[in-house]
Each structure stands twice: as C-alpha cells, then as structure tokens.
C-alpha cells in the first residue's frame, strides 16, 4: 500500500520522506492507508507553490472567489454520506457524529461564501477639510494550519476556506492519525475550481509542523491541539513575526442547579461527556451538582451511562465508538487509575469494556468518577476520553470558585430555569464559550470559536468575523485631491 500523496501546486505528489505511518480503523484495526512523514523540502515546495499562486488569486475578484466556494459547498453536500462513512472508518466516531461534523464543516464554507460583504471596509468623508479616510482589507499571502485528529474534516474547514476566500493561499498539515477524508475534500475543492497552488497539503508529524512555523514565507499559522503544544506553537511562530491563533485544551465544567429540568439536563450532560468518546475540546468533563441537584443528576448519569452500548460506528445501535488509538486508550486508562489513587470514587468503571465482534478495537466504556476536585489530575487536566467527574457544591459561588481553580477557559455550561441565575453565571463565569441549558456550547460558523486562559493563545479566534480579521490586514487610506 503506497503512502498517500501530498497535494502541492494542484497535483498529488509523493512525499520525499522515506518513512510512513499506518492509518487504521480504531474499531477493527484494519489498515486503511499509510501517511508519509514528509520532509522540510516537501514543506518548502508547498509554500513556494502557494506563494507563486498568491498574486493571481489575490487579483481574482472576491465574488469569483466566493463562487468557487459556493460550488465546493454543493459538492460537499452531494458527497456528505460518503465523507461521513470514510470519517467513521478512520476516526471511530459514530456515523451520526461524522455526518454532524461534515455538516459543521460545510457551514464554515457557507459562511466564507459571504466574503464580498465580510471584507468590506469603512469610509468617512471630510475627516478634515477636503480630506477623506477609508479602510480596506487586503490578504497577506501564504497561511498554514496544523490540525488535530479529533475533527479531521471540520477543523481544517475552520481555517482554509476563510483564508482562500479573502485572497490568501494555504498549506495544510492535517493530523497523521486520520488524514484520509480530507484528501477527498481537497479533490472536491479542485473540482469546484480552486486554482493550482491556492490550497496545498503536506502530511507528516512534528518536523512538518516545525518547518511551517519557521518558514519565512508563511505569514500566519492556525493550530488546534493540546494547550502545551499550543503555547509552544504560539511562541515559535510569533517569534518570527507571524500571526498566530493557537487553540488548546479544556477542562469544561457543567453546573446543575436544583431548579433545572433534570431529565433534559441529564440527556445534555451525557451527550456532552460521551459524544465522540469524549475526544473533543467542548466535551463536558466535570459535573457540579448544586445542593440537592447532586444526587438527582448522579443517579440519572449512572443509569444512562451504564446502559450505553459500545460498537462500530457504521453499525446501527451503537451509542459510542472507540478512542482513536491504543496509546490514547492507555493514556485515558492511566488517568482513571490516577483518579482512584488520588481519592476519587470510581462509580462506573469502563476500563474493561470490550466489543465481542471487534476484539482488537480501542474500547473504553463510559466511566464516572465521584468526589473529583481540582487537586486531582482528573479534576484539573484534560483526559480527552469518555470519563466524567462528579462533585457536590453548595452554591453557584462555590461552583465558579472551583471552576476557576483550573487553568483552562474553553467552555462551561449551567443548567437552570432561573433567568437570574443564568445571567449572573454568564456575567461571572470568565470562560469564553458559555452554554445555558446547552451541553456542548459550540458556536455556529458565523460566531467566533476559541477559549481563554490556557485554552487559547493569540488574539483572533476561529470562525466568524475573527477569521476575516485574522486573514486580512486593514489598510487605512487618507486622501486629499
């Protein structure tokens, strides 16, 4: 099985690297392909191709660039079922989750289609006698993105459609763990009319990422991954004068008040924690039951979680798929063991879970730890797996104080029927993405996506108007005639 190719200058091109890694179905362990570990020379070729394509693409009217994206949106919708199946095979998530991810990606392409309006500037006549002032937005050149395994379709589409819509060119380094589905999307972009060199893909690992961070012709870098790596990416790219948006990890708290609709709350909490096997930065991690709500939400969570069925994402009846790989499974299991050693009570233990039909899969069953505090590794660090923490608090004040003892600031949710409590929480939470009776506080494409504190390094976030700001520079023109 030949390694999958890079996409450089409009052509699928073999990597010059000599090594590759297998891409395997996490449920069946079937090898689906091999991803090359590309070289710095491959990166340089891709950046040069993007730089060469930039002048002509920049000069293409914004309405024409938008028409390419309109065609891409239609092609993505046409191929959505196949993309969903491919994504499930290489990632492991349920087909319904894969189709949802593809749809979220399509929504970003759709929003980027509005670039003729989104790029508009401002004008003011007579800032002084006979002098006018205006702002215009202009693209900068070559941008790059380094994206993770957990949403291999959606997260790249947070970035490159906005970059190319605004007139830039792009180099994408997708995750080496599940790069196959986005290969098809690149083909669809070319079919939609995206010119050669405007979008390029270089596969690989750390060496490819480092080469993009250091390349003098790359003007900006978008990154999604762990907070430790995000901090490093931000420092290294910014040191060379690049624009950077580096989205990191999370430890998301969900606060349940006694007046909440507890059945609806339990459904939302369960979907948040165990959706995509917990492998998402917006997953709920610690549930804080306020007063009498604790026993109620605990009972509902244990009841629902203990009846969840593990299974292959392409088959009917599965409630949760495997995690991405054997090393990641080991990492999650080590966190559960550490939580038990540190004093958490393992109320539901999914460490021995198996699926008879797929004995080689990377399975972890739903796991619930009680009495979790920020002093424990399971209470302050991102686990990124199907593991829930539970804690009892006596007030919203105590819940907010506990939440603020954790370094992250990605998302949080409150469940209540009190508008006053919800408003007070929104005012004081200090977290970037806030859900009110929402388990996954995921903004739509026309709003910004990104955290605060240790969850985000940079200024402008993904999606929304922030994306237009990130990929363009405002030029101020002052005129006297």
Secondary structure, DSSP 8 states (H G I E B T S, - for coil): --EE-EEETTEEE--S-S-EEEEE-TTT--EEEEEE---HHHHHHHHHHHHHHHHHHHHS-HHHHHHHHHHHHHHHHHTHHHHHHHHHHHH---HHHHHHHHHHHHHHHHHHTTHHHHT---EEEEEETTEEEEEEEEE-SEEEEE--STTTTHHHHHHHHHHHHTT-EEEEE--SSS-HHHHHHHHHHHHHT--TTTEEE---SHHHHHHHHH-TTEEEEEEES-HHHHHHHHHHHHHTT-EEEEE----EEEEE-TTS-HHHHHHHHHHHHHGGGG-STT-EEEEEEETTHHHHHHHHHHHHHHT--B--TTSTT-SB---S-HHHHHHHHHHHHHHHHTT-EEEE--TT---GGGTTS-----EEEES--TTSHHHHS---SSEEEEEEESSHHHHHHHHTTSSEESEEEEE-S-HHHHHHHHHH---SEEEES-SS----TTS-B--EETTEEESS-BSHHHHHHHHEEEEEEEEE-
